[in-house]
Amino acid sequence: MLGEGARAAGYRLIVRDEVASTMEEARRALGDGDPGRLWIVAKSQNAGRGRHGRHWGSPPGNLYASLLLATPCEPALAPQLGFVAGLALHDAAAAVTGLSYPALALKWPNDLLIGGAKTSGLLLEGENRAGRFSVVIGFGVNVASAPEGTPYPAAHLSAHAAEATVERLLAALSDAWHQRFSAWSLPGGFGPIRAAWLERAAYLGETITMRLPEGPVSGRFLGLDASGRLELETEAGRRLIDAGDLYFGTAPMSGAPTG
């Protein structure tokens, strides 16, 4: 199911019928000494999770995948991989559905939207073991179905392209990841990644609300700084935000199924 470019670059694939979490499977592989560039995909999960440890159901027909990267970068640069992954996912969804921006957009920091409705999410975690820094990126994508009863609109790919399948999406995603990651790995590579991400950004220039530990903060979404922090123009002045849940209007837009 991996794309030809990904396979040629040395990426490998493990497919499981059911796991607790593909993120945990990737961690287990890391503990066993796996050299990385490993995709782990499950047809279903019984303990999938999103940001902040949120639990998410994982019905069959959607993509539940984690990518293990061994020593991909210095720990300080690891958050940038979230933007690389978001771009790759946007590329793949566009290839499978034929949609483009603004119908298909990226919401900071980790979501893919179709028509403003949440279609997927990403989860990025780093780990140091025996002096080796590794990263696991979880992808949860609504392909055949979307959850009901969520506090935010949700969508799935097959509603926009009947031929959308997990297999087609994974092939496109693995190739897109290889291409975007290779570009990011070049000197100064985050600059083009940042620019490409902003070209696909949801709510850019609009008023948003960020839910932060100290409480909600509202302002105009100006863009990203050179390291990927969200730039917010508030009544108190410009503010840089490392992490938080983004709201547009009154409906929460955070959280998504991941690996």
C-alpha positions as a Markdown table, in Angstrom:
| # | Residue | x | y | z |
|---|---|---|---|---|
| 1 | Met | 0.0 | 0.0 | 0.0 |
| 2 | Leu | 3.0 | 2.3 | 0.2 |
| 3 | Gly | 3.7 | 4.5 | -2.8 |
| 4 | Glu | 6.5 | 3.7 | -5.2 |
| 5 | Gly | 8.6 | 6.7 | -4.2 |
| 6 | Ala | 8.3 | 5.8 | -0.5 |
| 7 | Arg | 9.3 | 2.2 | -1.1 |
| 8 | Ala | 12.3 | 3.3 | -3.2 |
| 9 | Ala | 13.4 | 5.6 | -0.4 |
| 10 | Gly | 13.4 | 2.7 | 2.1 |
| 11 | Tyr | 10.1 | 3.1 | 3.9 |
| 12 | Arg | 8.5 | -0.1 | 5.1 |
| 13 | Leu | 5.0 | -1.1 | 6.1 |
| 14 | Ile | 3.4 | -3.3 | 8.7 |
| 15 | Val | -0.4 | -3.8 | 8.6 |
| 16 | Arg | -2.4 | -5.2 | 11.6 |
| 17 | Asp | -6.0 | -6.2 | 11.7 |
| 18 | Glu | -6.5 | -4.6 | 15.2 |
| 19 | Val | -4.2 | -3.0 | 17.7 |
| 20 | Ala | -4.7 | -1.0 | 20.8 |
| 21 | Ser | -2.9 | 2.0 | 19.1 |
| 22 | Thr | -0.6 | 2.3 | 16.2 |
| 23 | Met | 1.3 | 4.9 | 18.2 |
| 24 | Glu | 2.0 | 2.2 | 20.9 |
| 25 | Glu | 2.9 | -0.3 | 18.2 |
| 26 | Ala | 5.5 | 2.2 | 16.8 |
| 27 | Arg | 6.9 | 2.7 | 20.3 |
| 28 | Arg | 7.2 | -1.0 | 20.7 |
| 29 | Ala | 9.1 | -1.3 | 17.4 |
| 30 | Leu | 11.4 | 1.5 | 18.5 |
| 31 | Gly | 12.1 | -0.3 | 21.8 |
| 32 | Asp | 13.0 | -3.4 | 19.7 |
| 33 | Gly | 15.6 | -1.4 | 17.8 |
| 34 | Asp | 13.7 | -0.7 | 14.6 |
| 35 | Pro | 15.8 | 1.6 | 12.4 |
| 36 | Gly | 12.8 | 3.8 | 11.5 |
| 37 | Arg | 11.1 | 4.8 | 8.3 |
| 38 | Leu | 8.4 | 2.4 | 9.4 |
| 39 | Trp | 4.7 | 2.9 | 8.7 |
| 40 | Ile | 2.3 | 0.9 | 11.0 |
| 41 | Val | -1.3 | 0.7 | 9.8 |
| 42 | Ala | -4.2 | -0.9 | 11.6 |
| 43 | Lys | -7.6 | -1.7 | 10.2 |
| 44 | Ser | -9.1 | -0.8 | 13.6 |
| 45 | Gln | -7.9 | 0.3 | 17.1 |
| 46 | Asn | -9.4 | -0.3 | 20.5 |
| 47 | Ala | -7.5 | 2.4 | 22.3 |
| 48 | Gly | -6.8 | 5.1 | 19.8 |
| 49 | Arg | -6.0 | 8.5 | 21.2 |
| 50 | Gly | -5.6 | 12.1 | 20.1 |
| 51 | Arg | -4.1 | 15.2 | 21.6 |
| 52 | His | -4.0 | 15.5 | 25.4 |
| 53 | Gly | -4.7 | 11.8 | 25.7 |
| 54 | Arg | -8.3 | 12.0 | 24.3 |
| 55 | His | -9.8 | 8.7 | 23.4 |
| 56 | Trp | -11.2 | 8.2 | 20.0 |
| 57 | Gly | -13.2 | 5.4 | 18.4 |
| 58 | Ser | -11.7 | 3.8 | 15.4 |
| 59 | Pro | -14.3 | 2.1 | 13.2 |
| 60 | Pro | -13.1 | 0.1 | 10.2 |
| 61 | Gly | -12.7 | 1.8 | 6.8 |
| 62 | Asn | -10.7 | 4.8 | 8.1 |
| 63 | Leu | -6.9 | 5.3 | 8.1 |
| 64 | Tyr | -5.1 | 4.7 | 11.4 |
| 65 | Ala | -1.4 | 4.9 | 10.8 |
| 66 | Ser | 1.8 | 5.9 | 12.6 |
| 67 | Leu | 5.1 | 6.7 | 11.1 |
| 68 | Leu | 8.3 | 5.9 | 13.1 |
| 69 | Leu | 11.3 | 8.1 | 12.4 |
| 70 | Ala | 14.6 | 7.3 | 14.1 |
| 71 | Thr | 16.9 | 10.3 | 14.6 |
| 72 | Pro | 15.1 | 12.5 | 12.1 |
| 73 | Cys | 16.4 | 15.8 | 13.6 |
| 74 | Glu | 17.5 | 17.6 | 16.7 |
| 75 | Pro | 14.7 | 17.6 | 19.4 |
| 76 | Ala | 14.3 | 21.4 | 19.1 |
| 77 | Leu | 13.3 | 21.0 | 15.4 |
| 78 | Ala | 10.8 | 18.2 | 15.9 |
| 79 | Pro | 7.7 | 20.4 | 16.2 |
| 80 | Gln | 8.3 | 21.4 | 12.6 |
| 81 | Leu | 7.6 | 17.9 | 11.5 |
| 82 | Gly | 3.9 | 18.5 | 12.4 |
| 83 | Phe | 3.7 | 21.0 | 9.5 |
| 84 | Val | 5.5 | 18.6 | 7.2 |
| 85 | Ala | 3.0 | 15.9 | 8.0 |
| 86 | Gly | 0.1 | 18.3 | 7.6 |
| 87 | Leu | 1.3 | 19.3 | 4.2 |
| 88 | Ala | 1.8 | 15.7 | 3.2 |
| 89 | Leu | -1.7 | 14.9 | 4.3 |
| 90 | His | -3.2 | 17.8 | 2.4 |
| 91 | Asp | -1.3 | 16.7 | -0.7 |
| 92 | Ala | -2.6 | 13.1 | -0.3 |
| 93 | Ala | -6.2 | 14.1 | 0.3 |
| 94 | Ala | -6.1 | 16.5 | -2.7 |
| 95 | Ala | -4.8 | 13.7 | -4.9 |
| 96 | Val | -7.5 | 11.2 | -3.7 |
| 97 | Thr | -10.5 | 13.6 | -3.8 |
| 98 | Gly | -9.5 | 16.2 | -6.4 |
| 99 | Leu | -10.3 | 19.0 | -3.8 |
| 100 | Ser | -8.0 | 22.0 | -3.3 |
| 101 | Tyr | -7.7 | 25.0 | -1.1 |
| 102 | Pro | -9.9 | 26.6 | 0.3 |
| 103 | Ala | -12.3 | 23.6 | 0.3 |
| 104 | Leu | -9.4 | 21.5 | 1.6 |
| 105 | Ala | -7.5 | 23.4 | 4.3 |
| 106 | Leu | -5.1 | 23.0 | 7.3 |
| 107 | Lys | -6.0 | 24.2 | 10.8 |
| 108 | Trp | -3.2 | 25.0 | 13.2 |
| 109 | Pro | -1.7 | 23.0 | 14.6 |
| 110 | Asn | -2.8 | 19.5 | 13.5 |
| 111 | Asp | -6.1 | 19.2 | 11.6 |
| 112 | Leu | -7.3 | 18.8 | 8.0 |
| 113 | Leu | -10.6 | 20.3 | 7.2 |
| 114 | Ile | -13.0 | 19.8 | 4.3 |
| 115 | Gly | -15.4 | 22.7 | 3.9 |
| 116 | Gly | -14.6 | 23.7 | 7.5 |
| 117 | Ala | -15.4 | 20.2 | 8.8 |
| 118 | Lys | -12.8 | 18.1 | 10.6 |
| 119 | Thr | -11.6 | 15.2 | 8.5 |
| 120 | Ser | -8.4 | 14.2 | 10.2 |
| 121 | Gly | -5.9 | 14.9 | 12.9 |
| 122 | Leu | -2.2 | 14.4 | 13.6 |
| 123 | Leu | -0.3 | 13.5 | 16.8 |
| 124 | Leu | 3.4 | 13.9 | 17.1 |
| 125 | Glu | 5.5 | 12.5 | 19.9 |
| 126 | Gly | 9.2 | 12.5 | 20.5 |
| 127 | Glu | 11.2 | 10.1 | 22.6 |
| 128 | Asn | 14.8 | 9.8 | 23.8 |
| 129 | Arg | 16.1 | 6.3 | 24.2 |
| 130 | Ala | 19.8 | 5.5 | 24.9 |
| 131 | Gly | 20.8 | 8.9 | 23.6 |
| 132 | Arg | 18.8 | 8.5 | 20.4 |
| 133 | Phe | 16.0 | 10.9 | 19.6 |
| 134 | Ser | 13.1 | 9.5 | 17.6 |
| 135 | Val | 9.7 | 10.7 | 16.5 |
| 136 | Val | 6.3 | 9.0 | 16.0 |
| 137 | Ile | 3.7 | 10.7 | 13.9 |
| 138 | Gly | 0.1 | 9.4 | 14.2 |
| 139 | Phe | -2.4 | 10.0 | 11.4 |
| 140 | Gly | -6.1 | 9.5 | 11.8 |
| 141 | Val | -8.2 | 10.2 | 8.7 |
| 142 | Asn | -11.9 | 9.8 | 8.2 |
| 143 | Val | -12.0 | 8.0 | 4.9 |
| 144 | Ala | -15.2 | 5.9 | 4.9 |
| 145 | Ser | -17.1 | 7.5 | 7.8 |
| 146 | Ala | -17.0 | 10.4 | 10.2 |
| 147 | Pro | -18.0 | 10.4 | 13.9 |
| 148 | Glu | -21.5 | 11.6 | 14.9 |
| 149 | Gly | -22.4 | 13.7 | 17.9 |
| 150 | Thr | -19.2 | 15.6 | 18.0 |
| 151 | Pro | -19.1 | 19.2 | 19.2 |
| 152 | Tyr | -17.6 | 20.2 | 15.8 |
| 153 | Pro | -18.6 | 19.5 | 12.2 |
| 154 | Ala | -16.9 | 16.3 | 10.9 |
| 155 | Ala | -16.4 | 15.0 | 7.3 |
| 156 | His | -15.0 | 12.0 | 5.5 |
| 157 | Leu | -13.2 | 11.7 | 2.2 |
| 158 | Ser | -15.5 | 9.2 | 0.5 |
| 159 | Ala | -18.4 | 11.7 | 0.7 |
| 160 | His | -16.4 | 13.8 | -1.7 |
| 161 | Ala | -14.8 | 11.0 | -3.8 |
| 162 | Ala | -16.5 | 7.6 | -3.9 |
| 163 | Glu | -13.3 | 6.0 | -4.9 |
| 164 | Ala | -11.4 | 7.1 | -1.8 |
| 165 | Thr | -10.0 | 4.2 | 0.1 |
| 166 | Val | -7.5 | 3.6 | 2.8 |
| 167 | Glu | -5.1 | 1.9 | 0.3 |
| 168 | Arg | -5.2 | 4.9 | -2.2 |
| 169 | Leu | -4.8 | 7.4 | 0.6 |
| 170 | Leu | -1.9 | 5.6 | 2.2 |
| 171 | Ala | 0.0 | 5.3 | -1.1 |
| 172 | Ala | -0.5 | 9.0 | -1.8 |
| 173 | Leu | 0.4 | 10.0 | 1.8 |
| 174 | Ser | 3.6 | 7.9 | 2.0 |
| 175 | Asp | 4.8 | 9.4 | -1.2 |
| 176 | Ala | 3.8 | 12.9 | -0.2 |
| 177 | Trp | 5.5 | 12.5 | 3.1 |
| 178 | His | 8.8 | 11.3 | 1.5 |
| 179 | Gln | 8.8 | 14.4 | -0.8 |
| 180 | Arg | 7.9 | 16.9 | 1.8 |
| 181 | Phe | 10.3 | 15.5 | 4.4 |
| 182 | Ser | 13.1 | 15.4 | 1.9 |
| 183 | Ala | 12.5 | 19.1 | 1.1 |
| 184 | Trp | 12.4 | 20.0 | 4.8 |
| 185 | Ser | 15.6 | 18.2 | 5.4 |
| 186 | Leu | 17.5 | 20.5 | 3.1 |
| 187 | Pro | 19.3 | 23.6 | 4.6 |
| 188 | Gly | 16.7 | 26.2 | 5.4 |
| 189 | Gly | 14.0 | 23.7 | 4.4 |
| 190 | Phe | 11.4 | 24.9 | 6.9 |
| 191 | Gly | 11.0 | 28.2 | 5.1 |
| 192 | Pro | 9.3 | 26.7 | 2.0 |
| 193 | Ile | 7.3 | 24.3 | 4.2 |
| 194 | Arg | 6.1 | 27.2 | 6.3 |
| 195 | Ala | 5.1 | 29.1 | 3.2 |
| 196 | Ala | 3.3 | 26.2 | 1.6 |
| 197 | Trp | 1.5 | 25.5 | 4.9 |
| 198 | Leu | 0.3 | 29.1 | 5.1 |
| 199 | Glu | -1.0 | 28.9 | 1.5 |
| 200 | Arg | -3.4 | 26.2 | 2.7 |
| 201 | Ala | -4.2 | 27.6 | 6.2 |
| 202 | Ala | -7.7 | 27.9 | 7.5 |
| 203 | Tyr | -8.8 | 31.1 | 9.1 |
| 204 | Leu | -5.7 | 33.1 | 8.2 |
| 205 | Gly | -6.4 | 36.8 | 8.7 |
| 206 | Glu | -9.6 | 36.0 | 10.6 |
| 207 | Thr | -10.5 | 36.3 | 14.3 |
| 208 | Ile | -10.0 | 33.1 | 16.2 |
| 209 | Thr | -9.9 | 32.1 | 19.9 |
| 210 | Met | -7.2 | 30.0 | 21.4 |
| 211 | Arg | -7.9 | 27.9 | 24.5 |
| 212 | Leu | -4.7 | 28.1 | 26.6 |
| 213 | Pro | -3.9 | 26.9 | 30.1 |
| 214 | Glu | -4.5 | 30.4 | 31.5 |
| 215 | Gly | -7.8 | 30.8 | 29.6 |
| 216 | Pro | -9.1 | 31.7 | 26.2 |
| 217 | Val | -7.3 | 34.4 | 24.1 |
| 218 | Ser | -8.9 | 35.9 | 21.0 |
| 219 | Gly | -7.3 | 37.8 | 18.1 |
| 220 | Arg | -6.5 | 37.9 | 14.4 |
| 221 | Phe | -4.6 | 35.0 | 13.0 |
| 222 | Leu | -1.5 | 36.6 | 11.4 |
| 223 | Gly | 0.4 | 33.6 | 10.4 |
| 224 | Leu | 3.4 | 31.5 | 11.7 |
| 225 | Asp | 6.7 | 32.8 | 12.9 |
| 226 | Ala | 10.0 | 31.3 | 11.7 |
| 227 | Ser | 9.8 | 28.4 | 14.1 |
| 228 | Gly | 6.1 | 27.6 | 13.5 |
| 229 | Arg | 4.5 | 29.4 | 16.4 |
| 230 | Leu | 1.1 | 30.9 | 15.8 |
| 231 | Glu | 1.1 | 34.7 | 15.5 |
| 232 | Leu | -2.0 | 36.3 | 17.1 |
| 233 | Glu | -2.8 | 40.0 | 17.1 |
| 234 | Thr | -4.7 | 40.6 | 20.3 |
| 235 | Glu | -5.9 | 43.8 | 22.0 |
| 236 | Ala | -2.8 | 43.6 | 24.2 |
| 237 | Gly | -0.5 | 43.3 | 21.1 |
| 238 | Arg | 1.1 | 40.6 | 19.1 |
| 239 | Arg | 1.4 | 37.2 | 20.8 |
| 240 | Leu | 3.3 | 34.0 | 19.8 |
| 241 | Ile | 1.6 | 30.7 | 20.8 |
| 242 | Asp | 3.4 | 27.4 | 21.0 |
| 243 | Ala | 0.4 | 25.1 | 21.6 |
| 244 | Gly | -3.3 | 25.3 | 22.2 |
| 245 | Asp | -6.7 | 24.4 | 20.9 |
| 246 | Leu | -8.0 | 26.7 | 18.2 |
| 247 | Tyr | -11.7 | 27.8 | 18.0 |
| 248 | Phe | -13.4 | 29.6 | 15.2 |
| 249 | Gly | -16.7 | 31.3 | 16.2 |
| 250 | Thr | -18.3 | 29.5 | 19.1 |
| 251 | Ala | -17.8 | 25.9 | 18.1 |
| 252 | Pro | -14.7 | 24.0 | 19.3 |
| 253 | Met | -12.6 | 22.7 | 16.5 |
| 254 | Ser | -9.9 | 20.7 | 18.3 |
| 255 | Gly | -9.4 | 17.0 | 18.6 |
| 256 | Ala | -9.3 | 14.3 | 16.0 |
| 257 | Pro | -8.9 | 10.6 | 15.8 |
| 258 | Thr | -5.2 | 9.6 | 15.5 |
| 259 | Gly | -3.1 | 6.5 | 15.5 |
